[in-house]
Each structure stands twice: as structure tokens, then as C-alpha cells.
Amino acid sequence: INRVVEKTIEQVAIEGGGKETVREVTVVVKEEDLVLEAISNITNSTARITDNALVDGVNQFYGIGVLVNKDGTVISTRRDFINPASTYTAHFGDGATHQLRVLGSDVESALAFFAVIKEQNNPLKTTPTTLGSAEPQLGQSIITLDGREKNTVSIGRVVALNKGGVDGKEILSIETDITIPA
């Protein structure tokens, strides 16, 4: 990524004699630096989730989730093989490991919701991610963090916003030009 963003900052200062001076400072930020900062901000709150029920003696990888609040709610993509009766293990990016239980899943939004099982000898110290409140825009940059054993990153753009709902303004899904390896 080699795009550069320039931002001009004006500072107005009043000197001792009451004379006003304006100073302009141009700050140059590489888009690459912004991408690295975004990845760094979410890595610790990202969890690799495995099902504790063994299949052929192996814990099955469920997917990637993200801690969204201090109460221990983890949101992930809903998979067809979610087992509400099982417990899961979350391995967070900061090295913490916690047991999860299924809160529920939503077929329409394709999301699964988990809760960290509170343990007195293993309190939840992982910092939750901060979710944005602005709606995505066409052409906006998107970064995905994925991977079963290690972090893999993909960068792309929003290419379509599928809207619906009562007034037709609710975003139902977001299409990107990112291809996630199987």
C-alpha cells in the first residue's frame, strides 16, 4: 500500500503582545500505517474458537470471534455445526484462554453469540474491541482478520450494500471484494 494521506492542521496562538499568529503543520500519514494500527487495535480481542466436544479425538475449530464487551460476549460467524449443548474454548490474541457457552445464534444475520464462562481463578482481562457506529460506505476500505492457527489479513473495499427493512434503509448485508481462503 503506497497511498499517502496529508492533513493540514492550523494552530492559532496569541503571543504576549496580543498579536495572533497562525501556524500550519502538514502531517503525512501512509495508508499502510492506518492499516497496521487497525489490525493492532483488534488483534488482542480476537479469539480462535474450538468446540470442546471431541470428534475423532480432536477439538474441532469453530471459527474466529471477537470480544465485544467487558461482560464477556463474543460474536462470531454462525456455522451450521454450532452445538448449543457443548462448551467452547476461546484463545484470545493476548494469550488468554477462556471457556465459552453458546448464548444463541441468528440464522438471518449469520451470527453466533457466546458468553465467557466466569471463573474466579481466571478472570476476563482481555480488552473488548470498539465497534464503530458509522454505516459503511461504498468504496470504503475493509480489513479482515482470519486464520485457524495464525493471523491472516485481507484488505479490500465495500462493493455493495444490500438494504431492506421497512423503509429500505437498513443494511442487511455488506459485499466486499475480499476472498477468504478456504
C-alpha positions as CSV (number, residue, x, y, z in Angstrom):
1,I,0.0,0.0,0.0
2,N,1.6,3.2,-1.0
3,R,-1.1,5.9,-0.7
4,V,-0.3,8.9,1.4
5,V,-2.9,11.0,3.3
6,E,-2.0,14.6,4.0
7,K,-3.7,16.5,6.7
8,T,-3.1,20.2,7.3
9,I,-3.5,21.4,10.9
10,E,-3.8,25.1,11.6
11,Q,-2.9,26.3,15.1
12,V,-3.8,29.8,16.2
13,A,-1.8,31.3,19.0
14,I,-1.8,34.7,20.7
15,E,1.6,35.9,21.5
16,G,2.4,38.0,24.6
17,G,1.8,41.3,22.8
18,G,-1.7,40.3,21.7
19,K,-0.7,39.6,18.2
20,E,-2.3,36.5,16.6
21,T,-0.1,34.1,14.7
22,V,-1.2,31.2,12.6
23,R,1.0,28.2,12.1
24,E,0.3,25.5,9.6
25,V,1.7,22.0,10.0
26,T,1.2,19.3,7.4
27,V,1.1,15.8,8.8
28,V,1.8,12.9,6.3
29,V,0.3,9.5,7.2
30,K,0.8,6.5,5.0
31,E,-2.4,4.3,4.5
32,E,-0.2,1.4,5.5
33,D,0.3,2.9,9.0
34,L,-3.5,3.2,9.4
35,V,-4.0,-0.4,8.3
36,L,-1.3,-1.6,10.8
37,E,-3.0,0.4,13.6
38,A,-6.4,-1.0,12.8
39,I,-5.0,-4.6,12.9
40,S,-3.2,-3.9,16.2
41,N,-6.3,-2.5,17.8
42,I,-8.4,-5.6,17.2
43,T,-5.8,-8.4,17.5
44,N,-6.0,-8.9,21.3
45,S,-9.8,-9.1,21.4
46,T,-9.9,-11.6,18.5
47,A,-10.5,-15.3,19.6
48,R,-9.9,-18.6,17.8
49,I,-12.9,-20.7,19.0
50,T,-12.8,-24.5,19.3
51,D,-15.6,-26.9,20.2
52,N,-14.7,-28.8,23.4
53,A,-16.6,-31.9,22.1
54,L,-14.1,-34.2,20.6
55,V,-14.5,-35.6,17.1
56,D,-12.2,-38.5,16.4
57,G,-10.1,-37.3,19.4
58,V,-9.7,-33.8,18.1
59,N,-11.3,-30.5,19.2
60,Q,-12.9,-29.0,16.1
61,F,-12.1,-25.5,15.1
62,Y,-15.3,-23.4,15.1
63,G,-14.1,-20.1,13.8
64,I,-12.9,-16.6,14.6
65,G,-14.8,-14.4,17.1
66,V,-14.4,-11.0,18.7
67,L,-14.9,-9.9,22.3
68,V,-17.4,-7.0,22.2
69,N,-17.9,-6.1,25.8
70,K,-16.5,-6.5,29.3
71,D,-19.3,-8.9,30.3
72,G,-17.7,-11.5,28.0
73,T,-19.9,-11.5,24.9
74,V,-18.1,-13.0,21.9
75,I,-19.6,-12.7,18.4
76,S,-18.7,-15.0,15.5
77,T,-19.9,-16.1,12.2
78,R,-22.7,-18.7,12.6
79,R,-21.7,-22.1,11.4
80,D,-24.1,-25.0,10.6
81,F,-22.4,-27.2,13.2
82,I,-22.9,-25.0,16.3
83,N,-23.7,-27.2,19.3
84,P,-25.7,-25.4,21.9
85,A,-25.1,-28.2,24.4
86,S,-21.3,-28.0,24.1
87,T,-18.8,-25.7,25.6
88,Y,-16.2,-24.0,23.5
89,T,-12.7,-22.6,24.2
90,A,-11.6,-19.1,23.1
91,H,-7.9,-18.5,22.6
92,F,-7.6,-14.7,22.5
93,G,-4.8,-12.8,20.8
94,D,-3.4,-11.5,24.1
95,G,-2.7,-15.1,25.1
96,A,-5.7,-15.5,27.4
97,T,-7.8,-18.7,27.2
98,H,-11.4,-18.9,28.4
99,Q,-14.3,-21.3,28.3
100,L,-17.4,-20.2,26.4
101,R,-21.1,-21.3,26.3
102,V,-23.5,-20.6,23.5
103,L,-25.9,-17.8,24.1
104,G,-27.6,-18.3,20.7
105,S,-27.4,-17.8,17.0
106,D,-29.3,-15.9,14.4
107,V,-29.7,-17.5,11.0
108,E,-30.8,-14.3,9.3
109,S,-27.7,-12.3,10.3
110,A,-25.5,-15.4,10.3
111,L,-24.1,-14.6,13.7
112,A,-23.4,-16.8,16.7
113,F,-23.2,-15.3,20.2
114,F,-21.1,-16.8,23.0
115,A,-20.5,-15.9,26.7
116,V,-17.3,-16.3,28.6
117,I,-17.9,-18.7,31.5
118,K,-16.8,-16.7,34.5
119,E,-14.1,-18.5,36.6
120,Q,-12.8,-17.0,39.8
121,N,-9.2,-18.2,39.2
122,N,-9.3,-17.0,35.5
123,P,-10.9,-13.5,35.3
124,L,-11.5,-12.0,32.0
125,K,-8.8,-9.3,31.4
126,T,-8.9,-9.1,27.6
127,T,-9.9,-5.7,26.4
128,P,-13.0,-5.8,24.2
129,T,-12.9,-4.2,20.7
130,T,-14.5,-0.9,20.0
131,L,-17.3,-1.2,17.4
132,G,-17.9,1.6,15.0
133,S,-21.2,3.4,14.8
134,A,-20.9,4.8,11.3
135,E,-22.5,3.0,8.5
136,P,-20.2,1.5,5.9
137,Q,-19.9,3.4,2.6
138,L,-19.4,2.1,-1.0
139,G,-15.7,2.1,-1.7
140,Q,-14.7,2.2,2.0
141,S,-11.6,0.1,2.9
142,I,-12.3,-3.2,4.7
143,I,-9.8,-5.3,6.7
144,T,-10.5,-8.9,7.6
145,L,-8.5,-10.9,10.2
146,D,-8.9,-14.6,9.9
147,G,-6.9,-17.9,10.2
148,R,-7.1,-21.2,12.0
149,E,-3.6,-21.3,13.5
150,K,-2.2,-17.8,12.8
151,N,-3.5,-14.4,11.8
152,T,-4.1,-13.9,8.1
153,V,-5.1,-10.4,6.8
154,S,-7.1,-9.4,3.7
155,I,-7.7,-5.8,2.6
156,G,-10.4,-4.8,0.2
157,R,-13.3,-2.5,-0.4
158,V,-17.1,-2.4,0.1
159,V,-18.5,-3.1,-3.3
160,A,-22.2,-3.3,-2.5
161,L,-24.6,-2.6,0.4
162,N,-27.8,-4.7,0.3
163,K,-30.5,-2.8,2.0
164,G,-34.0,-3.7,3.1
165,G,-36.3,-3.4,6.1
166,V,-39.5,-1.4,6.5
167,D,-38.1,1.8,5.0
168,G,-35.5,0.1,2.7
169,K,-32.6,1.8,4.5
170,E,-31.5,-0.9,6.9
171,I,-28.2,-2.6,5.8
172,L,-28.9,-6.3,5.6
173,S,-25.5,-7.4,4.2
174,I,-22.2,-5.9,3.0
175,E,-20.5,-7.3,-0.1
176,T,-16.7,-6.8,-0.4
177,D,-14.1,-7.8,-3.0
178,I,-12.2,-9.8,-0.4
179,T,-11.8,-13.5,-1.0
180,I,-11.1,-15.6,2.2
181,P,-9.0,-18.7,1.5
182,A,-10.8,-22.0,2.5
